Amino acid sequence: MGRNYEAAIAGLRDAGWDVQETAVDRPLPDFFLARYPWLPSDIRQFIAGTIRVVSPDETSWFMTSAELAGDSGSAFLWNQWELDSLEVAAEDADWRQSIVEFWDNHCPLILSVKNGYAHLSVRKRDLAIVAGGEPEYEEVAVVADSLDALRQKITQRDEAISLYV
């Protein structure tokens, strides 16, 4: 599989991010591929080809193959914000269903603790990158229209995403 995300990696490194790539792309877990079959190949390849992608201040990190495998050393699971929302929803079946449906249609790409708990996720409907934060992770706003556009905003330190990365 070719690595068509190299511009994103180079841009993140130039912006001071700690990026560690795999020697060979790691297969993505079946549970992840089954849940997000619609995820664009460049994002799947980015995740499969990276072990660690962490912001200079270590408050934001990209989803990587190590995150999905649970061997990244992170204090948070790859779907931590979904799990937190489900815990709050407790016994409310309708609310729990709406949370699961939201996350079925939004794949976490970046988790952040920079200004509270937040995420940047890929939205299934239009593949835009959206941002949301606690306490209502499922209330989101578009911040970029692609992985490359997000990379550009990160490297240019765009204020639109400064709360998250």
Secondary structure, 3 states (H helix, E strand, C coil): CCCCCHHHHHHHHHCCCEEEECCCCCCCCHHHHHHCCCCCHHHHHHHHCEEEEECCCCCEEECCHHHHHCCCCCCCCCCHHHHHHHHHHCCCHHHHHHHHHHHHCEEEEEEECCCCCEEEEEECCCCCEEEEECCEEEEEEEEECCHHHHHHHHHCCCHHHCCCC
